[in-house]
């Protein structure tokens, strides 16, 4: 049947599929199609999909087979009113499933966990994501179903990343950003990946091979150990220099770079001026921030005005990465420093 479609490069397909599902915009009654290196995703007619997510058009789809449930909520024999309160989305990281629970359903977590364990193919464990805490950004997880620890190998954009969800920061919802930022790196650049977590930006950039050097920095030694484990898998691993340090400890003695990445959505703006000072003339800063939709129109300009040296920066590009709350989004800003 013919339906509204979002067409994206195949490398961005899983990240976009998850974002659509999170927002309730992905049609689950139709089968996703593949056409010449792209994924064609069926979307609901009135979904306000940001234009930067891909190309919207009409396409032919096959109905999804009826062999199993299209939604984990179908596995729970709850009254319809109660099912409406269940989380629509969840994250799959390797063989681990993470879900956030609304306060009113916390006591029923094990039921939800068992349904997700049955629904997600090859799921080993299901955890209740209680959020990321502390300067080392460690996630608190409570087991809902399954067995084993929170260490896994996550496949993303043709790469295998070593992840331990209880020890170091990682978000599978940024797969598209990892690929997009890596594609923007110019030959010969020096890149700083600050607050890198397990280093997916750095690994993607090293794999693409254009950067002269990539320095991946995180204050959490477990995050850097996981990055090193990933780098050992690949012949390009030597292109990345992992560093255990805080931003304040690393930047004062660091030489200028051509491009910096700062993925610290809730407090990155606090460090943005000092990070900007480390970017040389003509360089770029990729900054991720949770922004209220009412503030989005001017936010790039506001950020640029705070960067140092003052007056040298402009907001070059912005992308909505995914919805964060009913009235805010995670937004990617690319800021450019003037050449001298």
C-alpha positions as CSV (number, residue, x, y, z in Angstrom):
1,X,0.0,0.0,0.0
2,X,1.1,3.6,-0.5
3,X,1.9,5.7,2.5
4,X,4.0,8.7,3.7
5,X,7.7,7.8,3.9
6,X,10.9,9.2,5.3
7,X,14.0,8.2,3.3
8,X,17.4,8.2,5.0
9,X,20.9,6.8,4.2
10,X,21.2,3.3,5.4
11,X,24.0,4.2,7.9
12,X,21.5,6.5,9.6
13,X,18.6,4.1,9.4
14,X,18.6,2.5,12.9
15,X,19.1,5.8,14.7
16,X,16.3,7.4,12.7
17,X,14.0,4.4,13.2
18,X,14.5,4.7,17.0
19,X,13.8,8.4,16.9
20,X,10.6,7.9,15.0
21,X,9.5,5.2,17.3
22,X,10.3,7.3,20.4
23,X,8.1,10.1,19.0
24,X,5.3,7.7,18.1
25,X,5.7,8.6,14.4
26,X,6.7,5.2,13.0
27,X,4.0,3.1,11.5
28,X,4.3,-0.5,12.8
29,X,1.7,-2.0,10.4
30,X,4.0,-1.6,7.4
31,X,7.4,-3.2,6.6
32,X,10.5,-0.9,6.3
33,X,11.9,-1.0,2.8
34,X,15.5,-0.8,1.4
35,X,16.2,1.0,-1.9
36,X,19.7,1.6,-3.3
37,X,21.5,2.2,-0.1
38,X,18.7,4.0,1.7
39,X,16.0,3.0,4.2
40,X,12.4,3.9,3.5
41,X,10.5,4.2,6.8
42,X,6.7,4.4,6.9
43,X,5.6,7.3,9.0
44,X,2.2,8.6,10.3
45,X,0.6,11.2,8.1
46,X,0.6,14.1,10.5
47,X,4.0,13.6,12.1
48,X,5.9,16.9,12.3
49,X,9.2,15.4,11.2
50,X,12.2,17.8,11.2
51,X,13.4,18.3,7.6
52,X,17.0,17.5,8.6
53,X,16.0,13.9,9.5
54,X,15.7,13.0,5.8
55,X,13.6,13.2,2.7
56,X,9.8,13.0,3.0
57,X,7.8,11.5,0.1
58,X,5.2,8.9,-0.7
59,X,6.2,5.2,-1.2
60,X,4.9,1.7,-1.6
61,X,5.1,-0.6,1.4
62,X,4.3,-4.2,2.2
63,X,2.1,-5.0,5.2
64,X,4.0,-6.2,8.2
65,X,3.4,-10.0,8.7
66,X,1.1,-11.0,11.5
67,X,3.5,-13.7,12.9
68,X,4.2,-11.8,16.1
69,X,3.2,-8.7,18.0
70,X,4.2,-5.3,16.6
71,X,4.5,-3.7,20.0
72,X,5.7,-5.2,23.3
73,X,2.6,-3.7,25.0
74,X,0.5,-6.4,23.2
75,X,2.2,-9.0,25.5
76,X,0.7,-7.4,28.6
77,X,-2.8,-8.4,29.5
78,X,-3.6,-5.0,30.9
79,X,-6.7,-2.9,30.5
80,X,-6.5,-0.4,27.5
81,X,-6.3,2.6,29.8
82,X,-3.4,1.1,31.7
83,X,-1.5,0.2,28.5
84,X,-1.7,3.8,27.4
85,X,0.6,4.7,30.3
86,X,3.3,2.2,29.3
87,X,6.5,3.6,27.8
88,X,6.3,3.7,24.0
89,X,10.1,3.5,23.5
90,X,13.1,1.7,24.8
91,X,16.8,1.5,23.9
92,X,18.6,-1.6,22.6
93,X,22.3,-1.6,23.3
94,X,23.9,-4.8,22.1
95,X,22.0,-7.6,23.9
96,X,20.7,-5.3,26.7
97,X,17.4,-3.4,26.7
98,X,17.0,-0.2,28.7
99,X,13.6,1.4,29.6
100,X,12.6,4.4,31.6
101,X,9.5,3.9,33.8
102,X,6.9,6.6,34.7
103,X,6.6,6.9,38.5
104,X,3.1,5.4,38.5
105,X,4.4,2.2,36.9
106,X,7.6,1.7,38.9
107,X,6.0,-1.1,41.0
108,X,5.1,-3.0,37.9
109,X,8.6,-2.9,36.4
110,X,9.2,-6.7,36.4
111,X,6.1,-7.2,34.3
112,X,7.2,-4.7,31.8
113,X,10.7,-6.1,31.8
114,X,9.5,-9.6,31.1
115,X,7.4,-8.4,28.2
116,X,10.4,-6.6,26.7
117,X,12.6,-9.6,27.3
118,X,10.2,-11.7,25.2
119,X,9.6,-9.1,22.6
120,X,13.2,-8.0,21.7
121,X,15.1,-10.7,19.7
122,X,18.3,-11.9,21.4
123,X,17.7,-9.7,24.5
124,X,19.8,-11.0,27.4
125,X,18.9,-8.5,30.1
126,X,16.4,-5.8,30.6
127,X,17.2,-2.9,32.9
128,X,15.3,0.1,34.4
129,X,17.3,3.2,33.4
130,X,17.3,5.4,36.5
131,X,19.4,8.1,34.9
132,X,23.0,9.2,34.6
133,X,24.7,10.6,37.7
134,X,27.9,12.3,38.8
135,X,30.9,13.8,37.0
136,X,31.9,10.4,35.6
137,X,28.4,10.0,34.1
138,X,27.6,6.5,35.4
139,X,24.1,5.2,34.8
140,X,22.0,3.7,37.6
141,X,20.3,0.5,36.3
142,X,17.9,-1.8,38.1
143,X,17.4,-5.3,36.7
144,X,13.8,-6.0,35.5
145,X,14.4,-9.3,33.6
146,X,17.1,-11.6,32.2
147,X,20.6,-12.2,33.5
148,X,24.2,-11.1,33.4
149,X,25.9,-7.7,33.8
150,X,25.5,-4.5,31.7
151,X,28.6,-5.0,29.6
152,X,27.9,-5.7,25.9
153,X,29.1,-5.1,22.4
154,X,27.0,-2.6,20.4
155,X,26.9,-2.5,16.6
156,X,26.5,0.9,15.0
157,X,27.2,2.1,11.5
158,X,29.3,-0.9,10.7
159,X,31.4,-0.6,14.0
160,X,31.5,-2.7,17.1
161,X,31.7,-0.6,20.3
162,X,32.6,-2.0,23.8
163,X,30.0,-0.7,26.2
164,X,29.3,-1.2,29.9
165,X,26.1,0.7,30.6
166,X,26.6,0.7,34.4
167,X,30.2,2.0,34.2
168,X,30.4,4.6,31.4
169,X,28.2,6.9,29.3
170,X,26.8,5.7,26.0
171,X,23.6,6.6,24.1
172,X,22.5,4.5,21.1
173,X,20.3,7.4,20.1
174,X,23.3,9.3,18.7
175,X,24.3,6.8,16.0
176,X,23.3,9.2,13.2
177,X,25.2,12.1,14.8
178,X,28.3,10.0,15.2
179,X,28.3,9.3,11.4
180,X,27.3,12.9,10.4
181,X,30.0,14.6,12.5
182,X,32.7,12.1,11.2
183,X,31.6,12.9,7.6
184,X,32.3,16.6,8.3
185,X,35.9,16.2,9.3
186,X,38.3,17.6,6.7
187,X,41.7,16.1,5.7
188,X,44.5,16.8,8.1
189,X,42.4,18.0,11.0
190,X,43.2,17.6,14.7
191,X,40.0,16.7,16.6
192,X,39.2,16.8,20.3
193,X,36.3,14.5,21.5
194,X,35.7,15.9,24.9
195,X,33.5,14.1,27.5
196,X,33.8,11.3,25.0
197,X,32.2,8.4,27.1
198,X,33.2,5.2,25.3
199,X,34.3,7.2,22.3
200,X,31.9,6.6,19.5
201,X,32.6,10.0,17.8
202,X,36.4,9.3,18.0
203,X,36.0,5.8,16.6
204,X,33.9,6.9,13.7
205,X,36.3,9.7,12.8
206,X,39.3,7.4,13.0
207,X,37.6,4.8,10.8
208,X,36.9,7.4,8.1
209,X,40.7,8.2,8.1
210,X,40.7,11.9,7.2
211,X,41.8,13.4,10.6
212,X,45.5,13.8,11.3
213,X,44.8,12.9,14.9
214,X,41.9,12.4,17.3
215,X,42.2,12.9,21.0
216,X,39.4,11.4,23.1
217,X,39.1,12.8,26.6
218,X,36.9,11.6,29.6
219,X,37.3,11.9,33.3
220,X,35.9,8.4,33.8
221,X,38.7,5.8,33.6
222,X,36.3,3.0,32.9
223,X,35.0,4.9,29.8
224,X,38.6,5.2,28.5
225,X,39.3,1.5,29.2
226,X,36.2,0.6,27.1
227,X,37.3,2.9,24.3
228,X,40.7,1.2,24.3
229,X,39.1,-2.2,24.1
230,X,37.2,-1.0,21.0
231,X,40.3,0.5,19.4
232,X,42.1,-2.8,19.8
233,X,39.7,-4.4,17.4
234,X,40.7,-2.2,14.4
235,X,43.8,-1.4,12.4
236,X,42.9,2.3,12.6
237,X,42.8,2.2,16.4
238,X,46.2,3.9,16.7
239,X,44.8,7.1,15.2
240,X,43.0,7.8,18.5
241,X,44.8,9.0,21.7
242,X,42.6,8.2,24.7
243,X,43.2,10.5,27.7
244,X,41.8,10.2,31.2
245,X,41.2,13.8,32.3
246,X,38.6,16.4,33.0
247,X,38.0,19.3,30.6
248,X,39.6,21.6,33.1
249,X,42.6,19.4,33.4
250,X,43.1,18.7,29.7
251,X,42.6,22.0,28.0
252,X,45.1,24.4,29.6
253,X,48.1,22.5,28.2
254,X,46.4,21.3,25.0
255,X,47.6,22.8,21.6
256,X,44.9,24.3,19.4
257,X,42.7,21.9,17.5
258,X,40.7,22.2,14.3
259,X,37.5,20.7,15.6
260,X,36.1,20.0,19.0
261,X,33.1,17.9,20.1
262,X,31.3,18.5,23.4
263,X,28.4,16.1,24.1
264,X,27.4,17.2,27.6
265,X,23.8,18.3,27.0
266,X,22.8,19.6,30.4
267,X,26.0,21.5,31.4
268,X,28.1,21.7,28.3
269,X,27.4,25.5,28.0
270,X,29.4,26.0,31.2
271,X,32.5,24.7,29.5
272,X,31.8,26.0,26.0
273,X,33.9,29.2,26.3
274,X,37.0,27.4,27.4
275,X,36.5,24.7,24.8
276,X,36.1,27.4,22.1
277,X,39.4,28.9,23.1
278,X,41.1,25.6,22.2
279,X,39.7,25.7,18.7
280,X,42.0,27.5,16.2
281,X,40.9,30.1,13.5
282,X,38.6,28.5,10.9
283,X,37.8,25.7,13.2
284,X,34.4,24.1,14.3
285,X,32.7,23.3,17.6
286,X,30.0,20.6,17.8
287,X,27.9,21.3,20.9
288,X,25.0,19.3,22.1
289,X,22.3,20.8,24.3
290,X,18.8,20.1,25.6
291,X,16.8,23.2,24.5
292,X,13.2,24.2,25.1
293,X,11.4,24.5,21.8
294,X,10.3,28.0,22.6
295,X,14.0,29.1,22.9
296,X,15.4,27.2,19.9
297,X,15.1,30.0,17.3
298,X,17.7,32.2,19.0
299,X,19.7,29.6,20.9
300,X,22.5,29.3,18.3
301,X,23.2,33.0,18.4
302,X,23.1,33.1,22.2
303,X,25.7,30.3,22.4
304,X,27.9,32.0,19.8
305,X,27.9,35.2,21.8
306,X,29.3,33.4,24.8
307,X,32.2,31.8,23.1
308,X,35.7,33.1,23.2
309,X,37.3,34.9,21.6
310,X,34.2,37.1,21.6
311,X,32.8,38.1,18.3
312,X,34.8,35.4,16.4
313,X,32.0,32.7,16.4
314,X,28.8,32.2,14.4
315,X,26.2,29.5,14.6
316,X,26.8,27.6,11.4
317,X,24.2,24.8,11.6
318,X,21.7,23.2,14.0
319,X,20.0,19.8,13.9
320,X,17.2,18.4,16.1
321,X,18.6,15.1,17.2
322,X,15.6,13.7,19.0
323,X,12.8,14.8,21.3
324,X,13.9,15.0,25.0
325,X,10.7,15.9,26.8
326,X,7.2,17.1,25.8
327,X,8.5,20.7,25.3
328,X,12.3,20.3,24.6
329,X,14.7,18.5,22.2
330,X,18.3,17.4,22.1
331,X,19.8,19.8,19.6
332,X,23.2,19.6,17.8
333,X,24.8,23.0,17.1
334,X,27.8,23.4,14.8
335,X,29.6,26.7,15.5
336,X,32.3,28.1,13.2
337,X,35.2,30.3,14.3
338,X,36.3,33.0,11.8
339,X,39.5,32.5,9.9
340,X,42.2,35.0,10.7
